[in-house]
Amino acid sequence: MPVQFRAHAFALLLAAASPAVAQPLEPIDVDAEIVLAVDASRSMDLDEFAVQRDGYLQALRHPDFARAVAAGRLGRVAIAYFEWSGQVQDSGLIPWRLIDGPGAAAALADEIAAMPVERSRGTSIARAIAFATVLIEDDLVVGARRIIDVSGDGANNTGPPVTEARDAAVARDITINGLPVMAFPGGALADLDTYYQDCVIGGLGAFVMVARTGEELAATIRRKLIVEVSGLAPPMSAIPVDFHQPTDCLIGEKRYRQRYWDGR
């Protein structure tokens, strides 16, 4: 069965740090529902991918993140995590976890650390957003804020157009925030930050934070998560305000087609 049709079954595996989750059909109120959608395409080599994943581990284990969760009205958030490339892999998904303290956050980090590394060809931000939307639309958790947090080092180049998936999610009152990873050589776009700003993010309070070096990646992820769980006003855009040319949101598809098909 394709992974898109198994999202509900995976979500039924909801784990939590409180006994209340023993009744999985009863919706759980949280301050925010956050889906972390993390690029696992082959545009990153294994060392680069390890740096990216370690950034999430550090962010979840950091005391500032736990303090931000505790400061919420309910003091708990729900987080799901998956890794994607041209598709979303079953083995790359951790369904909803209730985070209500540093122990639960560290346990999620441990789960992510134990995941197998599976990378494949293609970059489909659109499929990642669509899959994350299915997870959020499941009624197992109910958050005041519904957020998809997309990180990646390239433009959408396969699957549906990214703007279609973005607009469908925004129409369901979901906010999409972006973390373009520009820390590694060989990225698909020199202006990936602008691409994320114009083509990927959307919804109330949507914002982009950019990681421009491997050393700053963990801190950028942590700052982004703290803003998302706290409900604070988003930071100033990481992209300078200028009059840049309109972004071609199909640039990834065009380059991919030219590279793999036009030359044949």
N, C-alpha and C positions, 0 to 999 in steps of 0.2 A: 504494500500500500504506500503511495507517495507520501512524503513527509508532510505536505500541506494538509492532507486529510487526516493526519494523525495528531494534529496539534491538540485537539480536545482530549484525546486519550493521554497524551503526555501531561497535559495540565492537571489531570486527575491525580497525578503523583505528587501534588502540592505537599511540600514539607514545611514544618514550622517549628518555632522554638516554644510554642505554648500548646497545651492540651486541647484548646478549642478547635484546632485544625483536625482533630480526630473525626469530625463530621464534614467531609469534603464537599457536600452539596450545599452547605450553609455558607453564603457569601461572607467574606471577611473584609471588614472596613480597614483601610489603610490610608496613610497620608498621601501616598503616591504609588502608582504602578509604573515600574520602569523596566523596559526590555533593553538589555545590552546586546546589540547586534555587532559582532566583531569580525572584521575581514580576515579570512583565512585563505585567500587566493595565492597562487604561485608567484605573484609579483613581489611577495616578500620571501626572502630565503629563510631557512630555519632559524638562523640567529636573530634575524629581524623579527620574525614571528614570536620568538621567545621573549624578546624585549617588550613587544606589545602586550602579550599575555601577562607577563610579570607586572606590567603597569597596572593592570586591573587587580592583581593580587595585592600589590602594595596599597592601592587605593582602598580596597575593602578592609584591609587589616589596620588602616591608619586610625588613630583615636579621634581625629577631627571628623572623620566620616561617621563614626559611632555617635559622637556628640551631636552632629547635625540630625541624625535620625531621632535621637532622644528628645530633641528640642521641638519636634513636631507635635501637633495637637493630640494625636494618638500615640506617638512614640514608636511607630512601626511603619515600614514600607514593604512592598512586595517587589522582588527582583527576579526576572528570568534572564538567562544568558544563553546565547547561541553563537556559533561561528559559521560563517557563510562564505561562499565563493560564487561560482556560477549557479549553484543550488544550495539548499540548506540540508546538511547531513543529519540523519537521526542521531548519530553518535556525538554530534556537536551541540546538543541541546541539554541545558539544565532548566527544567520547568520552574514554575513559581516557587520561590523560597521566601518565607516571612522573616524579615530582618527587624529584630526588636532589641538589639544590643550587640556589643562587640563579639560575643560568642557566636551568635548566628551569622554575623558578617564574616568572621574567620572561618566558620564551617563552609560557607559558600565559596570562599577563596580556596579552601582545601579541595573542594569538589572540582573547581575549575583547573587547579593544578594537576589533578589526577586524570583529566580528560586526555584521550589519545590525540595526537597531532595528525590531522587529516586535511591536507591542502589539495586543491584541484584547480583546474583551469577555469578562467572566466571570472568576471566581476559583475554580479547582478545585485546592485543596491535595491532595485525594484522588487526582486523576489524576497530580499531580506525584509524590506518594509512591509510587504504583503503578509509574510509569515508572522512578523511581529504584531501586525494588526489583528490577525486571527487569535493570537495569544491574549491580547488585551481585551478583545471582544468576549472572551470567555468570562462568565459571571462568577468565577470562583473567588476573585478578589475584586473589591470595589474601591477605587481610589479617587480622591478629590482631584488629583492630577494624573493624566495618562500620557506617558512619555515613551517614545522610541529614541534610543541613543545609538546612533550609527557612527562607527569609526571605520576608516578605510584609507588605502593609499592610492586609489585609482577611481576613474569615472565608470559609471554603468556602461557595460559593453555587450551585454547579452540579456535575453529575456525582454519583458515589456519595457517601454520607456519609463524612466525613473519618475518623471513628473506625474504620470498617471497613478502610480502607486502612492506617491506623496499626496496628491489631491484626494484620493480615496480615503487615506488615513485621516487627513485634516477634516474631511467632511464628517468623520465620526468623533470629532472633538479630541483628537489625538495630536499631541505636539511632537514634532520630530526635530531633535537637536543633532548637530554634526560635529565630529572630531576628525577632520582630515589629517592624516598622518603624513607629514612632509619631512620626516626625519631621516629617510633612507634614500640612497641614490637609486636612479632607475625608475622613479615614479612616473605614472602615465601622463600627468599634467603639471606644468610648472605653476599654473594658477589654480591648483586643486581647491584652495580655500575659497576662491570666488565661485567655482563650480558648485561646491557644497552650499554656499550662501544662496545662489540663484536657483539651483535645481533640486536640492535634496531636502533642506530644512523647510519647516512650515508649521503653522498653528500658532496658538496664543503664546507669546513670549519666546518663540524659537530663537536659538542662537547658535553660533559656531565658535568653537575654541580650536586653535591650531597647535599641534605639536610639531615644532620645527627641528628638534634634535632628540636623539634617543634619551639623553639625560633628563630632558624636561617632560618626557611622555607621562611618567607616573604622576608627577605633580599636576599636569594638565588634566588627566583623567580624574584625579581626586577633586580638583576644583570644580570640574564639571558635575560630578556626582553630588557634591555638597550643594551646589546651586539647585540641582534637580530635586533632591530630597527635602530641601528646606523651603522651597517655594519662594525664595528671595527673587528680587528683580534680576533678570539676566544681566551679565556683565556687558560692558561695551564690546561691540563686535571686534573680533580679532582682525577683521579686514578693514584697512583704512577707508574712510569715506571718500570716494572719488567718483569720477564719471567714467568708469570702465565700460568698455563695449559690452553689449548684451551677450550673455553666455549662451553658446550653442549647447543645449542640454542633450543633444544626440552626438556630441563629439566623440564620446567613447565608442559608440556603435560604429561610427564612420571609420575611426582609426582601426578598430578591430577587424572590420570587413576588409579594409584596404590591405591590412597585414596578412590575413589568413585566406582571403578569397580572391581578391583582384589580381594577385600575382600568379594564380594557378592557371 
